[in-house]
Every structure is written in structure tokens, then in C-alpha cells.
Amino acid sequence: MGAVTIRNIADEVKNAARLEAARNGRSMEAELRALLERTYAGAGKGAKLQESSIQKLIRLGRGLDLQVPERTPEDYRPPEL
């Protein structure tokens, strides 16, 4: 496996990566490795590079049993201007 050294990263970017790594319970190196793998794995095969917002919400909401109430046109009230 290869190794990469990245220099001159803004402090706020490094701190954000460190905090995200802590939230995910891993080292900053492991967090950045996971980010690179998510972003570029399969990229040479025409794969989509980033997860869509809808895919993220579905992933985050797994296991939830959401009850969506049925709506009728009478439920709609236009905003008062």
C-alpha cells in the first residue's frame, strides 16, 4: 500500500477532521483514510464519487420506524403574508 503526506493544511480543516474522527471513534489518520476510500473507491470505473444527501439521510435513519400521516388538500394552509 502507498503512503501520502499532505502539507500546508489550514488549521481549521485539520481541527474539523480531528473532531470528526473523535465523533466516529477513530484516529484522524483512520478518519481521513475512510474519507479517501469513500470518495475514490471505484472512481476509475465511473462510480459516483459522493454519497447524495438522500442516501446519507437513509443511512442515518436506518432502523427508524417513521409514521408518515396521510395528508389531504384540506390540510394545506397558505402562509399569511
Backbone as CSV, one residue per row, in Angstrom:
resi,resn,N_x,N_y,N_z,CA_x,CA_y,CA_z,C_x,C_y,C_z
1,MET,0.845,-1.194,0.000,0.000,0.000,0.000,0.880,1.243,0.000
2,GLY,0.362,2.283,-0.588,1.099,3.524,-0.682,0.905,4.404,0.548
3,ALA,1.724,5.421,0.632,1.634,6.398,1.715,1.590,7.791,1.095
4,VAL,0.887,8.697,1.754,0.748,10.064,1.258,1.017,11.023,2.406
5,THR,1.758,12.079,2.131,1.969,13.150,3.105,1.359,14.409,2.516
6,ILE,0.531,15.073,3.293,-0.114,16.299,2.826,0.356,17.439,3.715
7,ARG,0.897,18.461,3.110,1.407,19.606,3.861,0.517,20.826,3.632
8,ASN,0.688,21.801,4.504,0.028,23.105,4.379,-1.494,23.010,4.398
9,ILE,-2.022,22.234,5.322,-3.465,22.162,5.515,-3.861,23.234,6.516
10,ALA,-4.906,23.964,6.221,-5.367,25.023,7.131,-5.716,24.415,8.494
11,ASP,-5.404,25.154,9.547,-5.666,24.671,10.906,-7.126,24.318,11.125
12,GLU,-8.048,25.112,10.561,-9.471,24.825,10.769,-9.888,23.514,10.091
13,VAL,-9.258,23.190,8.970,-9.546,21.924,8.289,-9.017,20.758,9.125
14,LYS,-7.805,20.895,9.622,-7.213,19.839,10.454,-8.035,19.633,11.718
15,ASN,-8.446,20.718,12.358,-9.252,20.606,13.583,-10.609,19.962,13.296
16,ALA,-11.226,20.313,12.180,-12.514,19.717,11.824,-12.356,18.213,11.594
17,ALA,-11.274,17.801,10.932,-11.016,16.374,10.700,-10.774,15.660,12.021
18,ARG,-10.047,16.303,12.934,-9.771,15.709,14.245,-11.058,15.515,15.028
19,LEU,-11.938,16.517,15.017,-13.210,16.415,15.738,-14.126,15.354,15.126
20,GLU,-14.171,15.280,13.811,-14.988,14.258,13.147,-14.463,12.866,13.466
21,ALA,-13.148,12.723,13.494,-12.552,11.429,13.849,-12.952,11.031,15.265
22,ALA,-12.915,11.976,16.184,-13.295,11.687,17.573,-14.764,11.284,17.655
23,ARG,-15.631,11.974,16.905,-17.053,11.627,16.888,-17.275,10.204,16.371
24,ASN,-16.428,9.781,15.451,-16.556,8.453,14.865,-15.727,7.400,15.595
25,GLY,-15.052,7.802,16.663,-14.287,6.863,17.473,-13.063,6.293,16.781
26,ARG,-12.391,7.097,15.982,-11.184,6.613,15.327,-10.134,7.712,15.271
27,SER,-8.928,7.338,14.904,-7.845,8.309,14.799,-8.090,9.222,13.600
28,MET,-7.381,10.352,13.593,-7.535,11.264,12.460,-7.033,10.583,11.185
29,GLU,-5.974,9.810,11.280,-5.466,9.082,10.112,-6.522,8.114,9.579
30,ALA,-7.156,7.372,10.477,-8.195,6.426,10.054,-9.393,7.163,9.460
31,GLU,-9.741,8.313,10.028,-10.856,9.109,9.510,-10.563,9.594,8.091
32,LEU,-9.371,10.116,7.878,-9.006,10.613,6.551,-8.877,9.469,5.553
33,ARG,-8.387,8.308,6.007,-8.320,7.138,5.138,-9.729,6.726,4.703
34,ALA,-10.663,6.699,5.652,-12.048,6.336,5.332,-12.654,7.335,4.350
35,LEU,-12.378,8.616,4.546,-12.876,9.650,3.636,-12.336,9.433,2.223
36,LEU,-11.045,9.180,2.115,-10.452,8.939,0.797,-11.030,7.686,0.149
37,GLU,-11.212,6.637,0.942,-11.775,5.405,0.393,-13.213,5.606,-0.075
38,ARG,-14.024,6.321,0.732,-15.419,6.590,0.336,-15.459,7.427,-0.935
39,THR,-14.551,8.370,-1.033,-14.570,9.309,-2.148,-14.047,8.694,-3.436
40,TYR,-12.983,7.899,-3.341,-12.308,7.453,-4.561,-12.408,5.967,-4.864
41,ALA,-12.945,5.157,-3.984,-13.063,3.729,-4.270,-13.953,3.519,-5.490
42,GLY,-13.453,2.858,-6.492,-14.239,2.596,-7.697,-14.341,3.776,-8.640
43,ALA,-13.643,4.866,-8.356,-13.754,6.064,-9.202,-13.294,5.793,-10.624
44,GLY,-12.338,4.885,-10.797,-11.849,4.568,-12.131,-12.865,3.802,-12.956
45,LYS,-13.900,3.291,-12.312,-14.916,2.513,-13.014,-16.169,3.330,-13.271
46,GLY,-16.077,4.656,-13.113,-17.224,5.521,-13.367,-18.198,5.576,-12.209
47,ALA,-17.786,5.129,-11.023,-18.677,5.160,-9.862,-18.920,6.597,-9.436
48,LYS,-20.057,6.820,-8.830,-20.384,8.145,-8.308,-19.441,8.432,-7.144
49,LEU,-18.838,9.609,-7.093,-17.823,9.892,-6.096,-18.381,10.242,-4.728
50,GLN,-19.530,10.844,-4.644,-20.033,11.270,-3.342,-21.436,10.752,-3.099
51,GLU,-21.682,10.455,-1.834,-22.992,9.993,-1.413,-23.970,11.174,-1.482
52,SER,-25.155,10.940,-2.014,-26.130,12.017,-2.103,-26.708,12.320,-0.730
53,SER,-27.292,13.474,-0.573,-27.919,13.854,0.697,-29.019,12.891,1.080
54,ILE,-29.784,12.429,0.102,-30.859,11.477,0.388,-30.273,10.158,0.874
55,GLN,-29.191,9.695,0.242,-28.553,8.462,0.686,-28.025,8.595,2.111
56,LYS,-27.484,9.764,2.454,-26.998,9.987,3.825,-28.143,9.924,4.826
57,LEU,-29.265,10.544,4.496,-30.412,10.521,5.404,-30.942,9.101,5.588
58,ILE,-30.991,8.343,4.513,-31.451,6.954,4.609,-30.495,6.155,5.487
59,ARG,-29.195,6.348,5.294,-28.202,5.624,6.079,-28.305,6.008,7.554
60,LEU,-28.449,7.290,7.838,-28.532,7.752,9.222,-29.824,7.312,9.896
61,GLY,-30.901,7.146,9.124,-32.190,6.809,9.704,-32.494,5.328,9.734
62,ARG,-31.504,4.502,9.402,-31.777,3.058,9.372,-32.280,2.578,10.733
63,GLY,-33.254,1.719,10.699,-33.805,1.181,11.938,-34.906,2.025,12.541
64,LEU,-35.175,3.172,11.964,-36.247,4.010,12.482,-37.566,3.599,11.849
65,ASP,-38.612,3.629,12.620,-39.943,3.326,12.106,-40.731,4.625,12.116
66,LEU,-40.655,5.350,11.028,-41.313,6.644,10.948,-42.741,6.480,10.459
67,GLN,-43.660,7.110,11.147,-45.061,7.096,10.755,-45.355,8.399,10.017
68,VAL,-45.697,8.302,8.763,-46.000,9.483,7.963,-47.516,9.594,7.870
69,PRO,-48.065,10.666,8.436,-49.524,10.800,8.405,-50.024,11.064,6.985
70,GLU,-51.201,10.562,6.705,-51.809,10.810,5.407,-52.264,12.266,5.359
71,ARG,-52.080,12.887,4.214,-52.453,14.295,4.085,-53.501,14.457,3.003
72,THR,-54.322,15.475,3.174,-55.340,15.794,2.186,-55.164,17.252,1.778
73,PRO,-55.748,17.643,0.656,-55.626,19.047,0.242,-56.164,20.020,1.295
74,GLU,-57.101,19.570,2.130,-57.657,20.450,3.158,-56.627,20.760,4.249
75,ASP,-55.596,19.927,4.364,-54.559,20.145,5.378,-53.671,21.339,5.043
76,TYR,-53.669,21.728,3.777,-52.782,22.803,3.349,-53.375,24.163,3.677
77,ARG,-52.584,24.980,4.331,-52.962,26.377,4.590,-51.839,27.253,4.076
78,PRO,-52.148,28.139,3.128,-51.083,29.021,2.604,-50.624,29.977,3.710
79,PRO,-49.363,30.361,3.642,-48.833,31.278,4.659,-49.486,32.643,4.532
80,GLU,-49.642,33.284,5.671,-50.166,34.651,5.661,-49.032,35.603,5.381
81,LEU,-49.249,36.500,4.430,-48.215,37.450,4.061,-48.512,38.825,4.570
